[in-house]
């Protein structure tokens, strides 16, 4: 069974080997550009690991893995248009480098190419893999819809927020793993457990992001600390702060949410409020809960514990990252 | 075998019966709205007719037909965003009624729902139907890309234009027919002939649109006459006029292309130029050529001539429309 470091170049090579039509160039070039922006390639690696875990050569899952990464990047492409994001990983987004129409249309083509890849899965499992993939794709759209709706709501509850991040980001991790398992011929129970492992890791991962935005190390985090605070982004931290704050703390929080011209002070003040309200500890606790649930799913798998090592290591490294 | 009038309510009923998830409402409502804007539903009807032509109950092709119509409407949704069109069939477009983000995201979800429908095709033909569908979907993106590129080019040649309309509009007619045939178990040769019939009818249809925009009857056409002329749209008429015009006529054409404040005069002048250059006759000739090729494909099918009657009638009615 291969480690993350062995599988990453496999994934990258497979992505580089995609045979794009030559023309029209301006339809396909932005697709290659979006993929070239990089990324950890976690999702396709999860697919390959899930496949290997059940004793199946990962090559059988490679087309699906590439399709999953292609699809993930398509969602980023369109999300950047909807979020009006100018940069991704330090480079101009597609709608900035080209234009918005190109971003919409190349994204549409990218989605089709993703399905074409997934459709190359072994014939015996093709139908069930496609069902999982399409359902996951639709759920991601649902998550993005909720994310957009939450921007203008002041009353988002924690369970709604969790459901949104489950749909928007966790289901693709779950789906990537489940697809790898199905290709390997895993039982329905094992496929479901791996899916749930993915969901829980995904939720832990996103909450970790919410936490690190406030408490991360700026040097290793790579992004500015407190960006979510400045944007009044409805994260786990803010949602719980709004729920818990009473009296003077409530007024103080409301005050800072209304301010946008004193960034350093805002970040410091809101962070201090988070500390006082204990939402930092709440968030870490929640992360631990999801992580523990993820490990439970791994333990429940019908494979030898040794077979789960790679995934266990990968999950731990995702959790331990300081950035 | 059923006529167009029998199949239309079947298609509409199947569209109305689609089981959309309840939430998030603002993801799915725009999809239903787009479908409710109407349309001739030609494409799904072609799928059903192609199925019946080979002696197969059309119900087997109904899911695919619905998926094809869903996909067609998704392309209209995103096209309206890219073209900045405010109205479709007299009603506000999705990005006007809601907003652009909704149009992008609901379109993305609509594309997924379309694939889910097509994936319900009978298991024995599912793979080959999906391959045709995905390839068609990608080609439509290519056509739209060329269409957008041509807007800013002054040197578009006729063969490029034909290729653009082939990809943007004809392949879906061909694909709809081919899918119906494949579901019915038609031979590869017959499936290919029906596909080519669809391509040729599609090309004839689009050129007919180009012609009617200039020479149609305003009352029956439903759109304003000369809209393409006012927009300097690169149609078959304009491309050939630019190719053929020499000397004074060339100068006159260039003059009118540069004017945008005398609409009635521009339409009259350019129409007169078209008449003098004979591009009206050229266009009608081209339409006849494609139509004749389409009929040749029908005649070459291995089915009884009687089995081709519905399609023959449908093609004739498409050609004879005055609007």
Contacts between the chains, C-beta under 8 A, distances in Angstrom:
chain1	res1	chain2	res2	distance
A	21	B	138	8.0
A	21	B	142	7.5
A	23	B	142	7.6
A	24	B	142	5.8
A	24	B	145	4.5
A	24	B	146	5.8
A	24	B	149	6.8
A	26	B	145	6.4
A	26	B	149	6.8
A	27	B	141	6.2
A	27	B	142	6.0
A	27	B	145	4.2
A	78	B	104	5.8
A	78	B	105	7.3
A	78	B	108	6.3
A	81	B	104	6.3
A	82	B	101	4.4
A	82	B	104	6.0
A	82	B	105	6.7
A	101	B	82	4.4
A	101	B	148	6.0
A	104	B	78	5.8
A	104	B	81	6.3
A	104	B	82	6.0
A	104	B	104	6.2
A	105	B	78	7.3
A	105	B	82	6.7
A	105	B	141	5.9
A	105	B	144	5.9
A	105	B	145	6.0
A	105	B	148	7.4
A	107	B	108	7.8
A	108	B	78	6.3
A	108	B	107	7.8
A	108	B	108	7.8
A	108	B	111	7.0
A	108	B	141	5.6
A	109	B	138	6.1
A	109	B	141	4.2
A	109	B	142	7.8
A	111	B	108	7.0
A	111	B	111	6.3
A	112	B	134	5.8
A	112	B	137	4.9
A	112	B	138	4.9
A	112	B	141	6.8
A	113	B	138	7.2
A	115	B	115	6.4
A	115	B	134	5.8
A	116	B	134	5.3
A	116	B	138	7.6
A	119	B	127	7.6
A	119	B	130	6.0
A	119	B	131	7.2
A	119	B	134	6.9
A	123	B	127	7.3
A	126	B	127	6.9
A	127	B	119	7.6
A	127	B	123	7.3
A	127	B	126	6.9
A	130	B	119	6.0
A	130	B	130	7.9
A	131	B	119	7.3
A	134	B	112	5.8
A	134	B	115	5.8
A	134	B	116	5.3
A	134	B	119	6.9
A	137	B	112	4.9
A	138	B	21	7.9
A	138	B	109	6.1
A	138	B	112	4.9
A	138	B	113	7.2
A	138	B	116	7.6
A	141	B	27	6.2
A	141	B	105	5.9
A	141	B	108	5.5
A	141	B	109	4.2
A	141	B	112	6.8
A	142	B	21	7.5
A	142	B	23	7.6
A	142	B	24	5.8
A	142	B	27	6.0
A	142	B	109	7.8
A	144	B	105	5.9
A	145	B	24	4.5
A	145	B	26	6.4
A	145	B	27	4.2
A	145	B	105	6.0
A	146	B	24	5.8
A	148	B	101	6.0
A	148	B	105	7.4
A	149	B	24	6.8
A	149	B	26	6.8
